[in-house]
Amino acid sequence: MNAISRQQKLAGLFRQATIIPVLTIERLEDAVPLARALVAGGVRTLEVTLRTPVAAEAAKAMIANVPDAIVGIGTILNADDLARAVALGAKFGVSPGVTPELLKAADDSALPFAPGIATASELMQALEHGFDLVKFFPAEQSGGIKALRALAGPFPKVRVCPTGGIGEANAASWLAEPNVVAVGGSWLCPPADVRSGNWAGISAMCERAMKSLKPTPR
């Protein structure tokens, strides 16, 4: 699969998802019931971040036990993380930023990948390697929708998944932007609900979000 095909596949996946929950799993035993709760609420595309000691095993358990979940790996910082995502069977990868080494590794990989960018210079690096779908991170802290619109001027064909500071109150505003294909955030999985095992509450929250945030044809 060439770079264009990988990006087209990822764009289709993200558009269908609308919301991509960013999951930081602290306890391995939470992984499968959390994934099942999200899927039950209509949220199937999940980003498991490599931020905790159990993250890789959590993603592996989700992939093995929740076949309806589309599991990707986030917080990919280097080529080793990218290789780990591939080995786990992830469907896509996401990074919070870019380095020349990571972009080259992602370009050489068959894994659909969204590099993280916050500036025009970082976006230009991503485009040089064929990545025209990127993660805008941290979205609100990097200037919010005004900054996204400013980037859309010189880069009108770039597609974006903003993450960082996005929640129930502002997700619809971000999704209304023509270059946004999906939004990422952690608000669907409140830590208190995960710790207490309130899986029904998480499913209900997902259902409400998916009903209120209809995907926009692009």
matplotlib code that plots the C-alpha trace (Angstrom):
import matplotlib.pyplot as plt

x = [0.0, 1.5, 1.4, -1.6, -3.6, -2.7, -3.8, -7.0, -7.8, -7.1, -9.2, -12.1, -11.7, -11.6, -14.6, -16.6, -15.5, -16.3, -15.0, -11.8, -11.5, -7.9, -7.4, -4.7, -5.1, -3.8, -5.0, -4.9, -8.2, -10.0, -9.0, -11.5, -14.6, -13.8, -13.5, -16.7, -18.5, -17.3, -18.3, -21.7, -22.2, -21.4, -17.7, -15.6, -12.4, -10.1, -6.7, -4.7, -1.8, 1.6, 1.7, 1.5, 3.3, 0.3, -0.6, 0.7, -0.8, -4.1, -4.2, -3.3, -6.2, -8.7, -7.7, -8.0, -11.2, -13.2, -13.3, -15.7, -13.2, -10.8, -7.8, -5.0, -1.9, -1.2, 1.8, 4.1, 7.3, 9.9, 10.5, 10.5, 7.0, 5.8, 7.2, 5.5, 2.2, 2.5, 3.5, 0.4, -1.9, -3.0, -5.1, -3.5, -0.9, -0.9, 2.0, 1.9, 4.6, 7.1, 10.8, 12.6, 13.4, 9.8, 8.4, 10.8, 9.9, 6.2, 6.7, 8.4, 5.7, 2.4, 0.6, -1.8, -0.4, -1.3, 1.7, 1.1, 1.7, 1.2, 2.9, 3.2, 6.8, 5.8, 3.0, 5.4, 7.6, 4.7, 3.6, 7.1, 6.7, 3.2, 1.1, -1.8, -3.9, -2.4, -3.2, -3.4, -2.1, -2.6, -5.4, -6.9, -3.6, -2.0, -4.5, -7.7, -10.0, -8.5, -5.1, -6.6, -8.2, -4.9, -3.2, -6.0, -5.1, -1.7, -2.6, -6.1, -6.0, -4.7, -7.2, -7.0, -7.9, -7.6, -6.9, -6.2, -8.7, -11.6, -14.7, -18.5, -18.8, -16.7, -16.5, -19.3, -17.6, -14.4, -16.3, -18.0, -14.6, -14.3, -10.8, -11.6, -12.4, -12.7, -11.9, -10.0, -10.5, -10.7, -14.0, -16.0, -14.0, -14.0, -11.3, -13.7, -16.1, -13.2, -12.0, -15.4, -16.3, -19.3, -19.3, -23.0, -22.5, -19.7, -21.8, -24.7, -22.3, -21.0, -24.6, -25.5, -22.3, -22.7, -26.3, -25.4, -22.3, -23.3, -20.4, -20.3, -19.7, -16.3]
y = [0.0, 3.3, 6.5, 7.9, 4.7, 4.6, 8.2, 7.6, 4.6, 6.5, 9.5, 7.1, 5.5, 8.8, 10.3, 7.2, 7.5, 11.2, 10.9, 9.0, 8.5, 8.9, 6.2, 6.2, 2.8, 2.6, -0.9, -3.8, -5.2, -2.1, -2.5, -5.0, -3.8, -0.2, -1.1, -3.1, -0.1, 2.3, -0.1, -0.6, 3.2, 3.3, 4.4, 1.8, 3.6, 3.8, 5.3, 3.6, 5.8, 4.4, 6.5, 3.7, 0.5, -1.6, 0.3, -2.3, -5.2, -3.3, -2.7, -6.3, -7.4, -5.1, -6.4, -10.0, -9.7, -6.9, -7.7, -4.8, -2.3, -0.6, -0.2, 2.3, 3.2, 6.8, 8.6, 7.1, 8.9, 7.0, 4.1, 1.6, 2.7, 2.5, -1.1, -2.0, -0.7, -2.9, -5.9, -5.5, -5.5, -1.9, -0.5, 2.9, 5.0, 8.6, 10.7, 13.9, 15.5, 14.8, 14.1, 13.4, 9.8, 9.1, 10.5, 8.3, 5.2, 5.9, 6.5, 3.1, 1.4, -0.1, 1.3, 4.1, 7.0, 10.5, 12.6, 15.3, 18.9, 22.3, 24.6, 25.3, 24.1, 20.7, 20.4, 21.0, 18.2, 15.9, 16.8, 16.2, 12.5, 12.2, 12.7, 15.0, 13.8, 15.0, 15.3, 18.9, 18.8, 20.3, 21.9, 24.4, 25.3, 25.9, 28.6, 26.7, 27.0, 30.3, 28.7, 25.8, 28.2, 30.0, 26.8, 26.0, 29.0, 27.8, 24.1, 23.8, 20.1, 19.0, 17.0, 17.2, 15.4, 17.9, 16.6, 18.5, 20.5, 19.2, 18.0, 17.8, 21.6, 22.4, 19.2, 20.2, 23.5, 21.7, 19.1, 22.0, 23.0, 21.8, 20.4, 18.4, 14.7, 13.7, 14.9, 13.2, 13.5, 11.7, 13.2, 10.0, 8.0, 10.0, 8.6, 8.3, 6.1, 3.9, 3.4, 2.6, 0.4, 2.5, 0.9, 1.5, 5.2, 5.4, 3.6, 6.1, 9.0, 7.6, 7.2, 10.8, 12.1, 10.0, 11.2, 14.8, 14.9, 13.7, 13.2, 15.9, 14.7, 16.0]
z = [0.0, -1.1, 0.9, -0.9, -0.4, 3.3, 3.8, 1.9, 4.0, 7.2, 6.1, 5.4, 8.8, 10.6, 8.8, 9.7, 13.3, 13.9, 17.5, 18.4, 22.1, 23.3, 25.9, 28.6, 30.3, 33.8, 34.7, 32.3, 33.6, 32.4, 28.8, 27.5, 29.4, 28.4, 24.7, 24.9, 26.6, 23.9, 21.0, 22.7, 22.6, 18.9, 19.2, 17.5, 16.5, 19.5, 20.1, 22.9, 23.9, 24.8, 28.0, 30.7, 31.4, 30.5, 27.3, 24.8, 26.6, 26.9, 23.2, 22.5, 24.8, 23.1, 19.6, 20.7, 22.6, 21.1, 17.3, 16.6, 17.9, 15.4, 17.6, 16.8, 18.8, 19.9, 21.4, 18.9, 19.5, 17.4, 15.0, 17.8, 18.9, 15.3, 15.0, 18.2, 16.9, 13.8, 15.8, 18.1, 15.0, 15.3, 12.5, 12.5, 14.3, 15.7, 17.0, 19.0, 16.9, 14.1, 13.7, 10.4, 11.7, 12.6, 9.4, 7.4, 9.4, 8.9, 5.2, 5.0, 7.0, 5.7, 8.8, 8.2, 10.2, 11.2, 12.4, 14.9, 13.9, 15.6, 13.1, 9.4, 9.4, 11.0, 8.5, 5.6, 6.9, 7.0, 3.5, 2.2, 3.3, 1.8, 4.9, 4.1, 7.0, 10.3, 14.0, 15.1, 18.6, 21.1, 19.3, 21.7, 23.2, 19.8, 18.8, 18.4, 15.4, 14.4, 14.1, 12.1, 9.7, 9.3, 8.3, 5.9, 3.8, 2.5, 2.9, 1.6, 0.8, 4.2, 6.4, 10.1, 13.3, 16.1, 19.6, 22.8, 24.7, 22.8, 24.7, 24.6, 24.6, 21.6, 19.5, 17.2, 16.4, 15.4, 13.3, 11.4, 9.9, 6.3, 6.8, 9.9, 9.4, 13.0, 16.5, 19.3, 23.0, 26.3, 27.5, 26.7, 29.3, 32.5, 34.8, 37.7, 35.5, 34.4, 38.0, 39.2, 36.3, 35.2, 31.8, 31.3, 31.9, 29.4, 26.8, 27.4, 27.0, 23.7, 22.4, 23.2, 21.6, 18.4, 18.0, 18.5, 16.4, 13.0, 10.5, 7.8, 4.2, 2.9]

ax = plt.figure().add_subplot(projection="3d")
ax.plot(x, y, z, "-o")
ax.set_aspect("equal")
plt.show()
